[in-house]
Amino acid sequence: MRESTAAGVVLASGAGTRVGAALNKVYLPVAGRRVVAWSLDAFAAAPGTGVLVLVIRPEDAPLAEEVVAELPVPVEIVAGGPTRQASELNALRHLAPRIADGTVDSVLLHDGARPLVKPELISAVLERTREDGGAVPGLAADDVVSMAGPDTVAGPLPGAIRVQTPQGFRARPLLAAYEQAAAEGFLGTDTASCMERFSTLPVRWVPGSAENVKITYPHDLAVAERFLLR
Ligand SMILES: C[C@](O)(CO)[C@H](O)COP(=O)(O)O
């Protein structure tokens, strides 16, 4: 019988303009390494993700090569597209032969800009993905989350959670959903938004981590550095 594994897909093909740096934010240094090196390392340490893919902007290829050369496991580099949706699709098409033959049974997609993800969270998402088909990490909001009008609030959104990555899905329905989304020109905010629209898989949530911050603004780098050096 053929062995199946999960694939970790780390997305590093965004522009990251909000951080205000000349360099793609995932290659900025934090706690002595580049941001994306921390993210990839967590996947390398997680049991069960036997395939690792890094999705890049072609112009970042020399930096990406430098990062993957220092990792303890092989990383497959794939060129991203103009949107997150297109980059995810490129990664899934790259994996398509292994998805078709069952070698890759699940795919976990992760923001390269979340360097504090822990192998334990990756494992929790993978376990729930294998059980139910789809899983994301979520954090209950500490503050009230309200719908905002132009200058008023329209009441709390009950049960709101903050969604993080990695987001995991069974590989075959994931690829099928992304192909259908591409045919219909759909642009999602994250993997779950595409799956909610184009698949019948439930998207479960597992407890995320307050430390699993996303580098979006300059101050996020300082926060991440403090956590990583601890
Ligand atoms: C996927 C995500 O991390 C969920 O919170 C988030 O949507 C990514 O946002 P970005 O603007 O693409 O960094």
PDBQT file of the ligand as one rigid body, heavy atoms in Angstrom, charges set to zero:
ROOT
HETATM    1  C1  LIG A 301      -5.069  33.956   6.235  1.00  0.00    +0.000 C 
HETATM    2  C2  LIG A 301      -5.030  34.968   7.341  1.00  0.00    +0.000 C 
HETATM    3  O1  LIG A 301      -3.847  34.832   8.077  1.00  0.00    +0.000 OA
HETATM    4  C3  LIG A 301      -6.195  34.698   8.269  1.00  0.00    +0.000 C 
HETATM    5  O2  LIG A 301      -6.173  35.560   9.336  1.00  0.00    +0.000 OA
HETATM    6  C4  LIG A 301      -5.105  36.370   6.796  1.00  0.00    +0.000 C 
HETATM    7  O3  LIG A 301      -6.298  36.558   6.106  1.00  0.00    +0.000 OA
HETATM    8  C5  LIG A 301      -3.923  36.723   5.919  1.00  0.00    +0.000 C 
HETATM    9  O4  LIG A 301      -3.970  38.080   5.594  1.00  0.00    +0.000 OA
HETATM   10  P1  LIG A 301      -2.904  38.773   4.634  1.00  0.00    +0.000 P 
HETATM   11  O5  LIG A 301      -3.417  40.146   4.459  1.00  0.00    +0.000 OA
HETATM   12  O6  LIG A 301      -2.882  37.978   3.372  1.00  0.00    +0.000 OA
HETATM   13  O7  LIG A 301      -1.589  38.755   5.336  1.00  0.00    +0.000 OA
ENDROOT
TORSDOF 0
